[in-house]
């Protein structure tokens, strides 16, 4: 079982977008993302603060993603960014 990392809202939203979610709307400091199959997730956006592990666990439950899937989407982004830097 993987330990949940401390992530910012931006990192969580990017991982959810890689999982197929699209930003539906943002009201104040909360972004709402929706998947094509109907799953809806709300992510609080507070600049300079990490999302707590308990809240991240709730977001993953709402998104129907496992910890391992979240980490895979985060790693995928890091590898893609590394590749883009090497190509340029």
N, C-alpha and C positions, 0 to 999 in steps of 0.2 A: 504494500500500500504506500503510495507516494504522499509525502507531506505537502500540504498546500503552501505555495509560496506567497509572500506578501507582494501584492500587485497594486498598481494604480488603476484608476477607473479607465484610463486610456488603454492600458494593456489588456484589461478584461474585455472591453468593447472590441478591440481588434481581434482578440481570440474568438469572440462570439461571431464576429463577421466572417472569419475564416471557416466557422462551423456552419455558415449558411444563414445567419441572422442578418437582418437589415434594420438600420435605424429608422424607426417609424416616426418618432417625434421626441422632442426634448422640452420638458416643462420645468423651468427653473433649473435646479441642480440635479434633475433626474432624467436619464435617457431611457427610452422604452424601445426595445428591439423586438422584432417579430420574425419568426421563421415561417417559411412557406407552408409548413404543415400545421400552423396555428399556435405553436408554442410562443409565449410572450415572457420577456424578462425585463425587469427594471433594474438599472444600475445607477447608483448615486454618484454624482461627479462633484467631488470636493477637491479643489486644487491643493496640491501639497500634502495630501493625506492618502495613505494606503487604505485599501478595502480590507476590513478585518476578516480573519479566517472564518468566523461564524457566518458572516454575511456572504462571503465568497461561496461557502458550502450551500447556502440557500439559493444563490444565483445558479449554481451548478445543478441543483435539484430542479429548479424551475426550467432550466434549459435542457434537462435530461441528458447531461454530460457527466462522464466520470472524471475523477481527478487526472487519470492517465491521459484521457482525451484532451483535457485542457492543457496539460503540459506538452502534449504532442503538437497542439496548435501553436503554442508559444515557441517551441523549438523550431517548428517549421518556419516561423517568421524570422527567427535569428539566423537560420541557415540561408534563407532566401536573401536576407539583408547582407550577409557575408558574401554570398555569391555575386550580388549586384555590385558590391564594393570592389571585388576582385576583377570583375569584367570591365569596369570603367577605368 
